[in-house]
């Protein structure tokens, strides 16, 4: 059978953990001569002369494999090969290119870091980082351009399956109505990135390296991966509508279409033609909405929701942050927030699940914003992780100046 890009990478990473040999639960993992797909075929199980030892070894290997399956599926979820942050509202350029330049200041610097499944994978945990810069450029009396750039990277497992992307984005915001303190804007944006995807072949352990006694033999030859590192282009577009109703109330909603060009993700080439096997990246559709509403003099609500649809999978993050103003004046941006969020996704075989509950905190001080969040795992992997999921950190710094043009934006 042929696997989708996500499934193929899942099996490549899974093979990396088969350190005890090829035969697991009556199946062996083989690669056909064309090397364009991974195949699962039934097979006899090899036993050592010591039947009891071999049986224990089989059970242990099977347990490791099943645990890895849960980890990989739960960690990848809807995103397949895409990164995601629980604090999506603190990573605007990764969420939607139309959010480039949408801010109440002139310049913005953003940094994000996420560490996932460290309780199980230890030093081989999933690590994701992102850094971005964007600014807005006045156009006429009310409109503006937004320009920015993002660098992000992701590395997973002992196979060091990694992606790095450098991306430039731009947007145009058009005022659709309102006046100085109440306005409605439509923003259109797009981005273009160059990405590198790679895997550390030296860290992989293959069924062909089984010494026949259920043990790994590093002297035996590895399987061949034709292109363990390759570069591809990535194109996305998005739209955003936001309305500022008053200094105490605003809302926004938008959508993005990622991977418009559906770049090839195959590590392998056809033996006969030498061409790369075609495994296109699934396009992703993102829809998001949120707002900020002060319901008392020093207390407000910041609800938010984001949905992702990619290939056969989907994911929803929904929740609310409670905002408490600090200090004696609203003139200064000093506030503390804490929030509760839920992440839901679908199982490809049997419906949907509540994947995690997310606790978040945020502190705003003048032009600085610092955010922390923790994913509490609620999926079927919970017994193995004891509820441990992912830790996330975000930092935003805005460079502000006088705004005399009557352009106001939501506070993300």
N, C-alpha and C positions, 0 to 999 in steps of 0.2 A: 504494500500500500504506500501511497505517497502522503507525506505529512504536510500540513500548512507550515508557513515560516515559524510560527510559534511552536507547533508540535515538533518540528524538526529540531529546533534549538533545544526543546525540552528533552528530546531523546539523546541529543549530543551531550548535554549536561548530565543526563542520567548515566550514560555510558562512563562518564568520568568517575562515577562512584562505584562501578562494578569492579572493585579491586580484588575480588575473590574468584573471578572467573566468568565464563560466558554463560554457563547454564544456571538459570534462575527460575524456580517454580515451573519446571518443565518446558521452558522456552529458551531459545538462544537468539541473540541479536546478531544478525548478519548484514553484510552490505553486498548487493548484487554487483556484477562486473562493471556495469555502467557507472556505478558510484554516484548515482543521482538521487538515491533515496535510501532510507533506512527501512529494513524489513524485519518483521517479527515472524518467526516460523516455529512450529512445534518441534520438539527434539527430545531425545532421551536425556535423562539426568545422569551425569557421571558420578559415581560414588567411589570413595576411597575404600581401601580394604577394611578400614574401620568404619562400619556402617553408621554407628552412633555418632562418631565425630563428623562424618560427612553430613548427616541429617541436621546436626546442630549448626554446621556451617551454612547449610542451605537456608535454614530458618533465619539465621542472623543476617545473611545477605539479602534475603527477601524483605526482612524488616527494614534494612537500610534503604532498599530500593523504594518500598512503599512510603517511607518517611520522606525521601527525596521527592517523590511524586507529589505529596501533599505540599511540601515547601515550595516547589517550583510552580505548581498550579496556583496556590494561594498568593504567592508573591507576585506572579505575573498577572493573574487575573485578567481583567478586561484589557489591560494595556498591551498584552501580547509583547511586542518589542518596544513599546513606548514607556518613557519614564512617567511617573506621576508623583505629585506631592499632596499630602493630606491638607496642608496649608495652601491650597490652590489660589486663594485670594492674595497670597503673599508672593506669588510667582506669575505676575500678569503676562509677561511676554511668552511664557511657556503655555499659558492657557489659551490666548487668542491674540494673533498679530494686530487686531484692531485696537487692542489696549495699549499699544505703543503711544507714548506721549499723553495718555489720559491721566492727568494728575493736576493738583492745584499748585504745583511748583514748576520750576523751569527744567530741572534735571533730576534724575532718579537713578540710584545705584541699588541693586538687589542681589543678595547672596542667599542660597538655599543649600541645605545639606540633609540627607536622609540616610539612615542606617537601619536595615531590616533583616530580621531573622538571625541576629547575632547570638541569641540564646541557643540556637541549634547549630548554625554553621560556623560559629566562633570567628576565626580570622578570615573565613571565606564568605562572610555575610554580604548581602547586597548593599552596595554603597553608591549613592547618587549625589552629584553636586551640580550646581548651576550658578552662574554669575551673569548679570545683565546690566546694561546701561541704556537709558532712553531719555529723550528730551522733546520739548515741543517748540515749534517755530511759528510765530504769528503770521497769519495771512489775512490781510485786510483788517476789519474792525473786530470781527468775532470768531473767525475760523482759524484753524492752525494745522500745520503738518506735525506729524510725530515721526521721529527717526530713532533707531536703536539697534543694539546688537546683543546676542546671547551666546555664551559658551557653556555647554553642559557635557557631563560625562557620567557613565554608568558602568559598573563592573560587578559581575556576579559569579560566585562559586570558585572552586579551586581551578576550574578550567579558564578562569579569568575572561569569561565571555564579556566583551566590553564594546561600548559605543561612545564615540566622542563626536560632538557636532558644534560647528561654528556657524552662526546664522545672523543675517541682517534683516531688519524688519522696517516697514514704513506704514504710515496711516495718514488719512486726511479726515478731519473732523469738520462737519458742516452744521452750523446752527440752524435748527428747523423752526424755532419759535421761542417766545418768552422775552424777557428783558433782563436787566443787569443782575438781579438777585433770584431770578427764576428762569431757567433755560432748558431747552430740549435739544439734544445733539444726536446726529447720526454719524457714525465713524466707520469707514471702510479701511481695511488693512491687508497686507500680504507680507510674506517673508520667504527668503530663499536661503537654504543652508547647504553646506558640504559636510558629509559625515564619513567617519571611518568606523567600520565594524571589524572586530578581530576576536580570535580565540587562541589561547596558548596551547598549541598542539603537544608540547613537551609534557604538559601536566595531565594529558588524557591517558586513561588506561582502557585497553580494548579487550574484547573476548579472545582475540587471537593471541593475547599475552597470557592466557591461562596455561599453566604447565601440565595440565591433565589431572592434577591432584587438588583442584580447587584453589590454587594459590597463584598470585601474581608473579610473573617472571619478567623483569625489566629488560632482559637480554633478548627477548623475542621481539620480532618486528611489529611496529605499530601500523595501524591503518593509515592511509594517505588522505589528507584533506588538501585539495588542490589550491584553494585560495584562502588561507587562514586569516588574511587581512585584505579588505577591499574598501574602496571609496565609492560613495554614491551621492547624488544630488537629491534634495528634498524641497518640495514646494508646498506652501500652505496659504490659505486666504481666510478672512474672517470679517464679521460685521458686528457692530455694537450700537445699542441705543441707550442713552442715559438721560435722566431728567433730574434736575436739581429743583426741588419744590420750595425749599427755604434753607437757611443755614442749618436747620435741625432735621431735615428730611431729604433723602434722595434715593433713587433706585436705578437699576440698570439691568439689561438682559442682552445676550449676544450669542453668537455661534461661530464655529470655525470648521473648516474643511481641511484636514491635514493629509499629507502624503498624496497630493493631487497627481503626481507623476508615477506613483506606485513603483518605486525603485526595486530592482532585483536584489534579493537577500541571500542568494545561494552561495555557499562556500565551495561548491563542487563544479566541475566541468564534465562535459560529455566526453567519454574516451575516444569516440570515433571522430567527432567534429572539432573537439577542443574548445567549443563554446561553453560559456557558463550556463548551467541549468537554470531555467526560468522559474523563480519562486518570488513573485511580486509581493511587496509589502501591502498589507491591507490598508485601505484608506480609513481615516478615523473622523467621525463627526462628533463635535463637542457643542453642547448647549449649556449655558450657565446664566444665572440670575442672582441678584442680591440687592441689598440696600442698607441704609442706616437711618434709624428713626429714634430721635430723642423723645422719650415718653414722660420724662420728668426733668427737673432742672439739671441734675447731674447723673441721670441714668438713661441709657438707651439700649436698643436692640439692633443687632446686625445679622439678619438671617441671610442664608446663602444656599445655593444648590448648584451642582454641576453634574452633567450626565455625559458619558462617553459611549459611543457605539463604534466597534471596530470588528469587522468580519462577523463571526457568529456570536460575539460576546458583547456585553454591555456592563456598565457600572454606574452607580449613582452615589454621590456624596451629598448629604443634606444635614443641616444643623443650624445653630444660632450661637452667636457670641453676645454676652452681656457686657455692656460698656459702662464704666464708672469714671466720670470726670474727676480729676484731681486738681488741687489748687483752688483759688478763689475767683478765677476769671476764665471765661471761655475764650478769651483772646489768645491764650497760650494753649498749645496742643499738648496736654498732659492728661493721660488716661490709662486705665488698666482694664483689660478685658479677659474674661475666661469663657470658654465655649464647650459645648457638647455636640458632637457630630456622629453620624452613622454612615458607614460605607456598605452598600449592598451591591451584589453582582449576581450573575447567572452561572449556574453549573451547566456545562454543555450537555450533560446527560439527564439531569433530573431537577430542572427548575432553578429557583433562586435561593440565595442565602444571605444572611447578615454576616458579612466578612469581618467587620471590626467596629468597635466603638472608639471614638477619638476624643481625647481630652486635650484642650488647647488653652494656652495663655498668651497674652500679648501686652506689651508695655509701650506706650507712645510718649516720647519726651521731645518736644519741639520737632526737629527734623528727623529724629531717630525713631525707628520702630524695631523692636526685638520680639520675636515670637518663638514659642516652644510648643510642641505637641507630642503626644504619645498614643500609638495605636494599640488598643487592647484587643487581642485576637479573640474572636468568638466563633471561628469556623471549626471544622472537624479536626483541624490541627491543634486545637486548644490543649488536649491532654499532653501532647509532646512539648508544647511551648510554655505550658503553665500560664497561658494568657499573654505572654510576652510577644510583642509585634515589632513596631518600628518607632524609632526616635527621630524627631525632625527639628531642625533649627532654621530660623530665617532672620535676616537682617536687612532693613531698608533704610537708606539715607537719601533725603531729598535736599536739593540746593534750591532755595526759594529766592525770589526777588519781588519787587513791586509788580502787582498785576493791575493795570489801569484799563484793560480792554473789556472787562465784564465777562470773562470766560471762567466758569466755575465747573468743577468736576466732582464726582463722588469721592469719598475717602475710602480707599481700599486698604 
